[in-house]
């Protein structure tokens, strides 16, 4: 379910709404919501975003997410990294 809700987000004209949108969709699914919040925290790790270029940070975020949460689908990883990138712009 978590992969589907992350992948379903398509309002990239409002990237700031990514986190809240996914959390709202997962609100009735406690463990899924907590899991997403954990993934999101990994994606927003300051150490990743303050070192190197912005492009490198985006790539490193995707790598970190994929390593820590290997069950996430590739599109979900891209969506999360993209959402996190807007938090750091």
C-alpha positions in Angstrom: 0.0 0.0 0.0 2.8 2.5 0.8 4.4 2.1 -2.6 1.0 2.7 -4.3 0.2 5.9 -2.3 3.7 7.3 -2.9 3.5 6.6 -6.6 0.0 7.9 -6.9 1.0 11.5 -6.0 0.9 13.6 -9.1 0.5 17.2 -8.0 4.1 18.2 -8.8 2.8 21.8 -9.5 2.4 21.7 -5.7 5.5 19.8 -4.6 5.2 21.1 -1.0 2.1 19.0 -0.6 3.8 15.7 -1.2 4.5 14.7 2.4 1.1 15.8 3.7 -0.7 14.2 0.8 0.9 10.8 1.3 0.4 11.0 5.1 -3.3 11.8 4.6 -3.7 8.7 2.4 -2.0 6.5 4.9 -3.6 8.0 8.0 -5.9 5.0 8.6 -3.0 2.6 8.3 -0.9 3.2 11.4 2.1 1.0 10.6 2.2 2.2 7.0 2.1 5.8 8.1 4.9 5.3 10.6 6.9 3.6 7.9 6.4 6.4 5.5 7.4 8.9 8.2 10.6 6.9 8.7 11.4 6.9 5.0 10.6 10.6 4.8 13.0 11.3 7.7 15.8 9.4 5.8 15.1 11.4 2.6 15.3 14.7 4.5 18.6 13.9 6.4 20.5 17.2 6.5 23.9 15.5 6.1 22.8 14.4 2.6 21.5 17.8 1.5 24.2 20.1 2.9 27.1 18.2 1.3 27.9 18.3 -2.4 25.8 19.8 -5.2 22.0 19.8 -5.3 22.1 17.2 -8.0 24.4 15.0 -6.0 22.2 15.3 -3.0 19.2 14.2 -5.0 21.1 11.1 -6.2 22.5 10.4 -2.7 19.0 10.6 -1.2 17.7 8.0 -3.7 20.6 5.8 -2.9 20.1 6.1 0.9 16.4 5.4 0.6 17.0 2.3 -1.7 19.6 0.9 0.7 17.6 1.4 3.8 14.2 0.4 2.3 15.0 -2.0 -0.5 11.3 -3.0 -0.8 10.4 0.4 -2.1 9.7 0.5 -5.8 12.0 2.6 -8.0 9.2 5.1 -8.8 8.4 5.5 -5.1 12.0 6.2 -4.4 12.1 8.8 -7.2 8.9 10.4 -5.8 10.3 10.6 -2.3 13.6 12.0 -3.4 11.8 14.6 -5.6 9.6 15.6 -2.7 12.5 15.9 -0.3 14.4 18.0 -2.9 11.6 20.6 -2.8 12.0 20.7 1.0 15.7 21.7 0.5 15.3 24.2 -2.3 
